[in-house]
Amino acid sequence: MGINWNYPTTIWIGENRIEDLSLACKELNISNPLFVTDKDLINLDIIKNIILKLKKRFKNLITFSNFTGNPIGINVEEGIEVY
């Protein structure tokens, strides 16, 4: 079961909502998504599965994980350059 609500931004919660990521991108007119996660999480099976599912839907999926924990300004700048 999934639930959506809007205030101040759209929030999607519920079991298996990972399956709805491509739908969320479609609703937001995102055709070239940037998947951002830190380098400690990028190799977890759940993250690998998310990326694989998104790659099936988006030819131009980009991932960025060149930071740990709380990113700082330079990490944000690097992510923008990657995108």
N, C-alpha and C positions, 0 to 999 in steps of 0.2 A: 504494500500500500504506500502510496506517495501523497504528500501534501505540498501544496504551493501556497505562498502568501506574498503580498507585496507591501513592504513598508520598511525603510524607504526604498529598498531594492528587492528584487524577486529572490526568494529563498525557497529552495527545493529540498525537502527532507524525506526520509523514509528508506525502508529496506530496498536494496537493489537500485537506488537512484543513479548509480554509476552507469547503468544501462541507458539512462536518459541524457547523458552528457552531449551526445551528438544532436539530440532534439533541442536541448537548450541552446547550443550554438546556432542551429537553424533558426530558432525563434529570434535570436539576436542578430541574424544576418552575418554570422561569422563563418567565413569560408576558408580562412587560413589561420587556424587557432595556434596559439603559443601555449604550450603546457609547461607550467613553472612548478618546480619542486626542488627541495634542497638535495645536495649530493649524498646525504645520508639516507634519503628515502628512494632515490631513483632506481635502486636495484632491488627493492622489495617486490615480491610477486604481484601484490595488488596494483602497484604502480605500473609494472610491466604489462599487466593485463589491460589496464585502462588505456595505456598508450597503444597497444596492439588493436584494441577495439576502435579507437579513434582513427588510427591509420587506415582502417578499412573504409571509413567514411570520408576522410579528408586526405587528399593526395599531398597537400602541403603542410602537414602537421609539423611544427617545430617544437623541440623540447629545450628547456634551459634549466640547468641544475648546478651552475658554477658558484655556489655559495653554501654556507652552513647556517643553521639556526636563523636568527633574525638578520635579514639582509640590511646592508648599509647602502648609502647613495651610489657607490661605485658598482655594486651588484645590480642595482636598478638600471644604471647606464649600460652595463654589459648586456643585460637582458633586452634592452631596447635595441642595441646594436645587432643582437642575434635575430631579433624579429625583423 
